[in-house]
Amino acid sequence: MALWIREVRPARCYVPFYCCNALIQPLLAARIPFEFYAIDDQLHPIRLPQNPENDEWLVWTNFFGLLANRLEPLAEVWGGRILVDNTHAFFEAHEPGLWSFTSARKYFGVSDGAYCYRPDGDATPPEVERLLPASAHHLVARYTRAAEDAFGLYQTAESALDCSLQRISVFTERVMAGVDMESVQAARACNLEILVERLAEYNIFAPANFVQAESAFCYPFLPPASIPRSSLFAQKLFIPTFWPDIERREEDGFHLERKLSKDLLPLPIDHRYQSEDMLRLATALLEYIR
């Protein structure tokens, strides 16, 4: 976002309330005014300006990688003044004609790395200084230590990242160059299929009906009754919260966003998991539902 802000300098932005603070920190740092907007139960933006000013921009998120075909109505109103947050859609990151960005860290075992795309597809300019990662200990711990230890190190590493404009590190660039993308996508598709097959009938989150293996970031599962993450954690099943920052905000309303943050379980389909992991996760969840 720092690159987009530097080149576009929007006068005002409209940002989904359903987001993490990392999305708004660059706006705060650049003193760009912004307003939160709400979403409906299909994840569509609601109550947006119908006639935005020419220097106002919409920040739109492709939540869970489910919404790639929902941009056209927004583009009719906003034109090219849409910044697409595709951090949940790594394999569909570039939106032709629009600014967009995605994250390697959300998908792969790397310490850093985001990709920003201009409307013509060009990414970060070469004169931007490269990032020097503070640590990659959490990546090693993922394979050598208990999962809860690795998660703690991951949280520490995340907190060390800021919103300054820096290029992807050499370490991450070389790791990414060695990734077999076809194998990654095949493993993710297999993991997703297992979760859908076992959990779909209990999922009350309507947008999950449209989940596609090619674009899905996770399997967004909203059970009929809340399942405490602490109980899953005790079984060494680590399900993130999207996003803890939401509950701490003081704005009134946004009841759907707060419910999704609290109760929706974004079940991982990471390629580093095996079929057995997905079966174990599904079985644990079904014990709370049946």
Buried (B, 14 or more C-beta within 10 A) or exposed (E): BBBBBEEBEBEBBBBBBBBBBBBBBBBEBBEBEBBBBBBEEEBBBEEBBEEBEEEBBBBBBBBBBBBBEBBEEBBEBBEEBBBBBBBBBBBBBBBEBBBBBBBBBBBBBBBBBBBBBBEEEEBBEEEBEBBEBEEBBBBEBBEEBEEEEBBBBBEEBEEEBEBEBBBBBEBBBEBBEEBEEEEBBEBBBBBBBBBBEBBEEBBEBEBBEEBEBEBBBBBBBBBEEEBEBEEBBEEEBBBEBBBEBBEEBEEEEBEBBBEBBEBBBBBBBBBEBEEEBBEBBBEBBEEBEE
